[in-house]
Amino acid sequence: MVEGKKSEQTEHLGSHGGRASSWLSVAVMLVGTIVAGFGLTASNWMLVWIGAGLFVVGGILALVFDIFTDVVIDAPRVGLRAEDHR
């Protein structure tokens, strides 16, 4: 490999971490799920609806932040056959 040039394998390596805005929307949905779940177990319908509302807000944030563009598709693995995945 020539110094300063990336090989085909290292060129496609990316981070699967995502953006902070995407993690924020997922965190809001997770908190909403936890609050609603706690409300269900405590028979507190106010908490259930607050949690459901938080989940919807997180979903709207996910649409606004376009979190599906964070997906990184790696290059095909070289040297692996179908038999190697069994």
VMD Tcl script that draws the C-alpha trace (Angstrom):
set ca {
  {0.00 0.00 0.00}
  {1.31 3.42 -0.90}
  {1.75 5.68 2.10}
  {-1.03 8.25 2.32}
  {-3.49 6.19 0.29}
  {-6.22 4.10 1.79}
  {-6.80 0.56 0.70}
  {-10.24 -0.51 -0.50}
  {-10.87 -2.33 2.78}
  {-9.97 0.57 5.08}
  {-11.71 3.15 2.92}
  {-15.17 1.81 3.76}
  {-14.67 1.44 7.49}
  {-16.97 3.83 9.28}
  {-18.41 4.51 12.68}
  {-21.68 2.94 13.69}
  {-22.00 5.42 16.54}
  {-24.42 7.87 14.94}
  {-24.86 11.57 15.54}
  {-25.65 13.13 18.91}
  {-29.01 14.35 17.62}
  {-29.96 10.80 16.70}
  {-29.02 9.54 20.14}
  {-31.08 12.34 21.68}
  {-34.22 11.24 19.86}
  {-33.60 7.59 20.82}
  {-33.00 8.61 24.45}
  {-36.29 10.55 24.53}
  {-38.15 7.51 23.18}
  {-36.41 5.25 25.71}
  {-37.34 7.54 28.61}
  {-40.93 7.62 27.32}
  {-41.02 3.83 27.22}
  {-39.64 3.56 30.76}
  {-42.08 6.15 32.13}
  {-45.05 4.47 30.42}
  {-43.94 1.04 31.61}
  {-43.61 2.27 35.17}
  {-47.04 3.89 34.88}
  {-48.53 0.59 33.73}
  {-47.03 -1.36 36.63}
  {-48.08 1.33 39.13}
  {-51.61 1.61 37.63}
  {-51.02 5.31 37.09}
  {-52.63 6.24 33.78}
  {-51.28 9.78 33.91}
  {-47.71 8.39 33.74}
  {-48.70 6.04 30.91}
  {-49.94 8.94 28.79}
  {-46.97 11.15 29.68}
  {-44.65 8.31 28.62}
  {-46.61 7.79 25.42}
  {-46.36 11.52 24.72}
  {-42.60 11.46 25.28}
  {-42.32 8.54 22.90}
  {-44.24 10.42 20.21}
  {-42.03 13.49 20.73}
  {-38.97 11.27 20.33}
  {-40.42 9.85 17.13}
  {-41.01 13.31 15.74}
  {-37.43 14.26 16.66}
  {-36.22 11.12 14.87}
  {-38.06 12.18 11.72}
  {-36.77 15.76 11.95}
  {-33.16 14.65 12.59}
  {-33.43 11.98 9.86}
  {-31.76 9.33 12.01}
  {-31.86 6.67 9.29}
  {-29.08 8.46 7.43}
  {-26.70 7.42 10.23}
  {-26.56 3.86 8.92}
  {-23.11 2.94 7.65}
  {-22.97 0.11 5.16}
  {-19.63 -1.63 5.15}
  {-17.93 -2.90 2.04}
  {-18.44 -6.59 1.32}
  {-16.12 -8.82 3.29}
  {-13.31 -10.20 1.18}
  {-12.43 -13.86 1.47}
  {-15.57 -15.05 3.25}
  {-17.70 -17.75 1.73}
  {-21.28 -18.64 2.55}
  {-20.02 -21.73 4.39}
  {-18.12 -19.53 6.84}
  {-21.38 -18.10 8.21}
  {-22.89 -21.35 9.42}
}
mol new
graphics top color blue
foreach p $ca { graphics top sphere $p radius 0.5 }
foreach p [lrange $ca 0 end-1] q [lrange $ca 1 end] { graphics top cylinder $p $q radius 0.2 }
display resetview
